[in-house]
Amino acid sequence: MTTLEIIGLGALGVVVIMLVLGVFSKLVLYLLKGPLEVRIAAHYGTDEILMKDLKANSFGLESAGVWQVRGNGGLVLTAKYLHFFMFLPKRDFRVPLDAITELTFTKSHLGKATIYDLLKVRFTVQDKSDSIAWYLTDPTAWKKRIGELKAGNATDERR
């Protein structure tokens, strides 16, 4: 075999591996969708859900440190909560909207970096500040909608 043939086979191998990984990841997300929908429906009616992303990826809770399990799941926004349903391990994490103190975009959280914008949510519960970041399909829309709800809640509280 010539050097050119070896390079060609290597390049072909990389392309095949990328295609297999792409198909596999889409299959996994498809298989996650049904069980996530069932878990979400057990908590919220369709009329309560303002936004939903079943491809959300949690970059972790700041207070849990860098060694925690992070993972995929569904993020749901209601008028009162931002609720994450992690697929594996099967966990839920809910942030009351009135506890959110800051919404920002970041490219990294707890030592894990990405080229994409993550929605970082800083909140305070029982006088303790914490944060969590998610990779979302449209983080800008999430930030905007949560901001609108918070502004509406602040207006309602002043009345």
Summary of the structure (lengths in Angstrom):
residues: 159
radius of gyration: 19.4
end to end distance: 79.7
largest distance: 79.7
contacts: 428
relative contact order: 0.13
helix: 42%
strand: 38%
